[in-house]
């Protein structure tokens, strides 16, 4: 298998594990790499307040060993 990266755009309904995709260099053995895409809409959400300390036998809400 070569290290060439290429993109094949298909709808989710078209892409099944048995579909054969050949790399541009002619190699039949390929592996899938999914891109992670993040989309932001409008202003950022306000940050949540940090949880308060738990007290008792715990340190700041998390148990100590």
DAJO-V50099 format. One record per helix or strand of 2 or more residues. SS is the DSSP state (2 for helix, 1 for strand). FROM is the first residue (numbers start at 1). TO is the last residue. If there is no record, write none. Layout:
BEGIN
((SS:FROM:TO) (SS:FROM:TO))
END
This chain:
BEGIN
((1:58:59) (1:62:63))
END
